[in-house]
Amino acid sequence: MYVYDEHDHKIVQERVAQFRGQTQRFLSGELKEEEFLPLRLQNGLYVQRLAPMLRIAVPYGMLSSDQVRKVAHITRKYDKGYCHITTRQNIQLNWPNLEDVPDILEELAEVEMHAIQTSGNCIRNVTTDQFAGVAIDESIDPRPYCEIIRQWSTLHPEFAFLPRKFKIAVCGTEHDRAAVKFHDIGLELVLNENDQIGFKVLVGGGLGRTPIIASVIREFLPENDLLTYLEAILRVYNLNGRRDNKYKARIKILVKAMGPDAFAEKVEEEWAHIRDSQTLLTDKEISRAKSFFTAPPYEVMEAMDIQTSIASLTENNTAFAKWIDRNVTAHKIPGYNAVTLSLKPTGVAPGDVTDKQLDIIADLADQYSFGEIRTTHEQNIVLADVKTADLFELWEKCKKAGFATPTIGLLSDIICCPGGDFCSLANAKSIPIGEAIQREFDDLDYLFDLGDIDLNISGCMNACGHHHIGHIGILGVDKKGKEFYQVQLGGNSTKDAALAKVLGPAFGPDDMPRVVRKIIDVYVANRIEGEQFINTYNRIGIAPFKETVYAKAS
């Protein structure tokens, strides 16, 4: 993983000192609230419903064990002993005291972490596939390009005050696990007919009040042109994006208004002026970035012997077999696996992890996965390089720590924003609804029979829980001061991207487990053998679900 150089250290340390001074001036009354607001947002600090919230950057989801231990220490010392994994792979502290935030940032800097550009109208944390570098369906490792974009965009003076926040995702796999079609810019790594590396460039995707699937504006962009082309896109947006209405300020609104072809033409015109500028990537710079993401010292193992051993263990242990089936992912190196640690046991807010658990995760990473940890869009944790021979031992330790819930990808592996329990923007609570649905579907055998189902919950139209792209999406809405929940069906975040459709009128909170049960009953009654929920929905449409859910009891 990337290691900071002297420039990175200097930037982060200067930012910490700067924000310490700004915070002191605010607390002493020298800065007014409206003056302090943009300054704190530039450092990832929000004021939420009950307390400040600090969002810590986790570039493309990668952490070292030392960094995780530092986060554990910070949650103990400055918070309430836990933190939250977000759908953008970042980490949030929900209870820090404002006066402690400069100290938190200083401690983070000790392990090459920060909160720069995790909020505000700038280029946010770049995200990618949680299995980047080890996925068997990967053609090109996206992480070096994510790091190049991170270095280019961090504190970029031209793009520090964009019309609205800006999000970039990069994908290098056959199956899109980074939701590139729902970002302001999505980059798909591809090879052309001459086996040259480049990008398919998509622009104008996003969720929120106006969900839109991104449009392709360039089929192939040579890798050396990555930054100049991104710069051209950002310049067109910066000059033409709406600034009079924040609800119409995202680049997706500009692309839709201009049309993808006209927008692409504008970008090409701008790019022609800057393509040969200093931002043009050299082969040397690309190689430098790639040098940070080399393979760890894998052992050469006899795959046949390992698989025979695992087969014997799963044959005699049903619980272990279920965990292998749902939480263990194939690896490109024989004898290794990527393991997902579930942060979704029933009764725990999805994505929450305690200080003690963080210390355990760091220890597990050191013992089983070369000291590396990854956060996921689904609010879980991945150890990417676990020996097959170590899986049973790791599983036993995960059980004790609460990480072995074998439901990754199933209905109860719910994506859920903090909602009204924490967020000042939320219309309704999300966490209790997720827990109620988990308790409704507590039969593990039944969940396995249902197969892959994405259930996403957002507490408001900002869609931090990605409800628009869940197979089942739930949106909290306010009706005359009371909490209600709108249900949507048919969303898809993969390369077969689709936006969910509203099922009908909203429901009260107590109705939600029953509503989801009826939706699942329709799927079970109509599926063809082996057919997943999203495929059944696409085949039969929304009408049967609507008819059953809203049918009056006889």
Residue pairs with C-beta under 8 A, 6 or more apart in sequence:
1 62
1 64
1 292
1 293
1 372
2 59
2 62
2 147
2 292
2 293
3 112
3 292
4 12
4 112
8 112
9 109
9 112
11 116
11 154
11 155
12 109
12 112
12 114
12 116
13 109
15 43
15 105
15 114
15 116
15 155
16 102
16 105
16 106
16 109
16 114
19 39
19 40
19 43
19 101
19 102
19 105
20 102
20 105
20 106
22 31
22 36
22 39
22 40
23 40
23 98
23 99
23 101
23 102
25 31
26 33
26 35
26 36
26 39
27 98
27 99
31 39
38 120
40 46
40 47
41 119
41 120
42 116
42 117
42 119
42 120
42 122
42 160
43 101
43 105
43 115
43 116
44 54
44 55
44 56
44 57
44 115
44 116
44 117
44 118
44 119
45 52
45 53
45 54
45 55
45 98
45 101
45 115
45 119
46 52
46 53
46 54
46 55
46 119
47 53
47 424
48 94
48 422
48 423
48 424
49 420
49 421
49 422
49 423
49 424
49 426
50 95
50 422
51 94
51 95
51 96
51 97
52 95
52 96
52 97
52 98
52 101
53 92
53 93
53 94
53 96
53 422
54 92
54 93
54 96
54 101
54 104
54 115
55 86
55 90
55 91
55 92
55 115
55 118
55 119
56 71
56 90
56 91
56 92
56 93
56 108
56 113
56 114
56 115
56 118
57 90
57 113
57 114
57 115
57 116
57 117
57 118
57 125
58 89
58 90
58 91
58 113
58 125
58 375
59 125
59 126
59 146
59 147
59 150
60 89
60 125
60 126
60 127
60 128
60 132
60 142
60 143
60 146
60 147
60 150
60 170
61 89
61 127
61 128
61 130
61 374
61 375
61 376
62 143
62 372
62 373
62 374
63 372
63 373
63 374
63 375
64 111
64 371
64 372
64 373
65 362
65 363
65 365
65 366
65 371
65 372
65 373
66 111
66 362
66 371
67 111
67 112
67 113
67 373
68 358
68 359
68 361
68 362
68 365
68 373
69 358
69 359
69 362
70 107
70 108
70 110
70 111
70 113
71 83
71 91
71 113
71 358
72 355
72 356
72 358
72 359
72 362
73 107
73 355
74 93
74 104
74 107
74 108
75 81
75 82
75 83
75 93
75 354
75 355
75 358
76 355
78 93
78 96
78 97
78 100
78 103
78 104
79 93
79 94
79 95
79 96
80 94
80 95
81 354
81 355
81 356
82 352
82 353
82 354
82 355
83 91
83 92
83 93
83 94
83 352
83 353
83 358
84 91
84 92
84 93
84 94
84 349
84 351
84 352
84 353
84 418
85 91
85 343
85 351
85 352
85 353
85 375
85 376
85 379
85 380
85 381
86 92
86 351
86 379
86 464
87 377
87 378
87 379
87 415
87 417
87 464
87 465
87 466
88 124
88 125
88 127
88 167
88 377
89 125
89 127
89 130
89 374
89 375
89 376
89 377
90 118
90 125
90 375
91 375
92 418
93 104
94 418
94 422
96 104
105 114
105 115
108 114
108 115
116 154
116 155
117 123
117 124
117 125
117 153
117 154
117 155
118 124
118 125
119 165
120 160
120 165
121 161
121 162
121 163
121 164
121 165
121 166
122 153
122 156
122 159
122 160
122 161
122 162
122 165
122 166
123 149
123 153
123 156
123 159
123 162
123 166
123 167
123 168
123 234
124 165
124 166
124 167
124 168
126 146
126 149
126 150
126 153
126 168
126 169
126 170
127 146
127 167
127 168
127 169
127 170
127 178
127 377
128 142
128 143
128 146
128 169
128 170
128 171
128 172
128 178
129 135
129 138
129 142
129 171
129 172
129 173
129 176
129 177
129 178
130 177
130 374
130 375
130 376
130 377
130 382
130 384
131 138
131 173
131 177
131 329
131 338
131 382
131 384
132 138
132 141
132 142
132 143
132 172
132 173
133 141
133 143
133 293
133 295
133 384
134 331
134 332
134 333
134 336
134 338
134 384
134 385
135 173
135 329
135 332
135 338
136 330
136 331
136 332
137 173
137 174
137 175
138 172
138 173
138 174
138 332
139 172
139 173
139 174
139 189
139 190
139 191
140 172
140 189
140 191
140 197
141 172
141 290
141 293
142 170
142 171
142 172
142 178
142 187
142 189
143 293
144 286
144 289
144 290
144 292
144 293
145 170
145 187
145 189
145 223
145 226
145 289
146 170
147 289
147 292
147 293
148 226
148 227
148 281
148 285
148 286
148 289
149 168
149 170
149 226
149 227
149 230
152 227
152 230
152 279
153 159
153 168
158 234
158 235
158 238
159 166
159 234
159 238
162 234
162 237
162 238
162 241
163 237
163 238
163 241
163 242
163 243
163 249
163 250
163 251
164 241
164 246
164 249
164 250
164 251
165 250
166 184
166 185
166 234
166 237
166 251
167 183
167 184
167 185
167 206
168 183
168 184
168 185
168 186
168 187
168 230
169 178
169 179
169 180
169 183
169 185
169 186
169 187
170 178
170 180
170 186
170 187
170 189
171 177
171 178
171 180
171 186
171 187
171 188
171 189
172 188
172 189
175 494
175 495
176 188
176 493
176 494
176 495
177 377
177 494
178 186
178 377
179 377
179 466
179 469
179 493
180 186
180 187
180 188
180 202
180 205
180 214
181 202
181 205
181 213
181 214
181 493
181 495
181 497
182 205
182 206
182 207
182 211
182 213
182 214
182 466
182 468
182 469
182 493
182 497
183 202
183 205
183 206
183 214
184 203
184 204
184 205
184 206
184 250
184 251
184 252
185 201
185 202
185 203
185 214
185 230
185 233
186 201
186 202
186 203
186 205
186 214
187 199
187 200
187 201
187 202
187 226
188 199
188 200
188 202
189 197
189 198
189 199
190 197
190 198
190 199
190 200
190 220
191 197
191 198
192 198
192 220
196 222
196 223
197 222
197 223
198 220
198 221
198 222
198 223
199 218
199 220
199 221
199 223
199 226
200 216
200 218
200 219
200 220
200 221
201 216
201 217
201 218
201 221
201 229
201 233
202 214
202 215
202 216
202 217
203 214
203 215
203 217
203 233
203 251
203 255
203 260
203 263
203 264
203 267
204 212
204 214
204 215
204 251
204 252
204 254
204 255
204 256
204 260
204 263
205 212
205 213
205 214
205 252
206 212
206 214
206 250
206 251
206 252
207 463
207 466
207 468
207 469
208 250
208 461
208 462
208 463
209 247
209 461
209 462
210 247
210 250
210 252
210 253
211 463
211 468
211 469
211 499
212 252
212 255
212 256
212 499
213 497
213 498
213 499
214 252
215 255
215 260
215 263
216 260
217 260
217 263
217 264
217 267
218 229
218 264
221 229
223 281
223 286
224 280
224 281
224 282
224 283
224 286
225 275
225 280
225 281
226 281
227 279
227 280
227 281
228 271
228 274
228 275
228 276
228 277
228 279
228 280
229 267
229 271
229 275
231 274
231 279
232 267
232 268
232 270
232 271
232 274
233 251
233 267
235 270
235 274
236 263
236 266
236 267
236 270
237 251
237 254
240 254
240 258
240 266
241 249
241 250
241 251
241 253
241 254
242 248
242 249
242 253
242 254
243 249
254 263
255 263
258 266
295 333
296 370
296 372
296 385
297 370
298 333
298 335
298 336
298 385
299 335
299 387
300 335
301 334
301 335
301 387
301 388
301 389
302 335
303 334
303 335
303 388
306 335
306 388
306 389
307 388
309 388
309 389
310 324
310 388
310 391
310 392
313 320
313 392
314 320
314 321
314 324
315 321
319 406
320 392
320 395
322 406
322 444
322 448
323 395
323 398
323 404
323 406
324 391
325 406
325 448
326 406
326 407
326 408
326 409
326 410
326 448
327 339
327 340
327 341
327 342
327 404
327 406
327 408
328 337
328 338
328 339
328 340
328 391
329 337
329 338
329 339
329 340
330 337
330 338
331 337
331 338
331 384
331 385
333 385
335 387
335 388
335 389
336 385
336 386
336 387
336 388
337 386
337 387
337 388
337 391
338 382
338 383
338 384
338 385
338 386
339 368
339 369
339 382
339 383
339 386
339 391
339 394
340 376
340 380
340 381
340 382
340 408
341 361
341 364
341 380
341 381
341 382
341 383
341 398
341 403
341 404
342 380
342 403
342 404
342 405
342 406
342 407
342 408
342 413
343 350
343 351
343 352
343 353
343 379
343 380
343 381
343 403
344 350
344 379
344 380
344 405
344 407
344 412
344 413
344 414
344 438
345 402
345 405
346 412
346 435
346 438
346 439
346 442
347 435
348 402
349 416
349 418
349 421
349 431
349 434
350 379
350 414
350 415
350 416
350 431
350 434
351 379
351 380
351 416
353 361
353 381
357 401
357 402
357 403
360 397
360 401
361 373
361 381
361 401
361 403
362 373
364 383
364 394
364 397
364 398
364 401
365 371
365 372
365 373
365 383
368 383
368 386
368 387
368 390
368 394
369 383
369 384
369 385
369 386
370 385
372 383
372 384
372 385
373 381
373 382
373 383
374 381
374 382
374 383
374 384
375 381
375 382
376 382
377 415
378 408
378 413
378 415
379 415
379 416
380 408
380 413
381 403
383 394
386 394
395 404
398 404
405 412
406 444
407 413
407 444
407 447
409 452
409 453
409 454
410 447
410 448
410 450
410 451
410 452
410 453
411 437
411 441
411 447
411 450
411 453
411 455
411 516
411 520
412 437
412 438
412 441
412 442
412 447
412 455
413 455
414 434
414 437
414 438
414 455
414 456
414 457
415 454
415 455
415 456
415 457
415 465
415 466
415 470
416 430
416 431
416 433
416 434
416 456
416 457
416 465
417 423
417 426
417 430
417 457
417 458
417 459
417 464
417 465
418 426
418 430
418 431
418 459
418 464
419 426
419 428
419 429
419 430
419 431
419 457
419 458
419 459
419 465
419 476
420 426
420 427
420 428
420 429
420 430
420 459
420 476
420 483
421 429
421 430
421 431
421 432
423 459
423 460
423 464
425 459
425 460
425 462
426 459
426 460
426 476
427 459
427 460
427 461
427 476
427 477
427 478
427 483
428 459
428 460
428 476
428 477
428 478
428 483
428 484
428 485
428 509
429 459
429 476
429 483
429 509
430 457
430 458
430 459
430 465
430 474
430 476
432 509
433 457
433 474
433 476
433 485
433 509
433 512
434 457
436 509
436 512
436 513
437 455
437 512
437 513
437 516
439 513
440 513
440 514
440 516
440 517
441 447
441 516
441 517
441 520
450 520
450 523
450 524
450 533
451 532
451 533
452 532
452 533
452 534
453 471
453 472
453 520
453 532
453 533
453 534
454 469
454 470
454 471
454 472
454 491
454 493
454 534
455 470
455 471
455 472
455 473
455 474
455 516
456 465
456 466
456 467
456 469
456 470
456 472
456 473
456 474
456 491
457 465
457 467
457 470
457 473
457 474
457 475
457 476
458 464
458 465
458 466
458 467
458 473
458 474
458 475
458 476
459 465
459 476
460 475
460 476
461 475
463 475
466 473
466 493
467 473
467 474
467 475
467 488
467 491
467 500
468 488
468 491
468 499
468 500
469 491
469 492
469 493
469 497
469 498
469 499
469 500
470 488
470 491
470 500
471 489
471 490
471 491
471 492
471 500
471 533
471 534
471 537
472 487
472 488
472 489
472 516
472 519
472 533
473 487
473 488
473 489
473 491
473 500
474 485
474 486
474 487
474 488
474 512
475 485
475 486
475 488
476 483
476 484
476 485
477 483
477 484
477 485
477 486
477 506
478 484
479 506
482 508
483 508
483 509
484 506
484 507
484 508
484 509
485 506
485 507
485 508
485 509
485 511
485 512
486 502
486 503
486 506
487 502
487 503
487 504
487 506
487 507
487 515
487 519
487 549
488 500
488 501
488 502
488 503
489 500
489 501
489 503
489 519
489 537
489 542
489 545
490 498
490 499
490 500
490 501
490 534
490 537
490 538
490 542
491 498
491 499
491 500
492 498
492 534
501 542
503 542
503 545
503 546
503 549
504 546
504 549
504 550
505 550
507 515
515 549
518 545
518 548
518 549
519 545
519 548
519 549
521 548
522 544
522 545
522 548
522 549
523 533
523 536
523 537
526 536
526 540
526 544
527 533
527 536
528 536
528 539
531 539
537 545
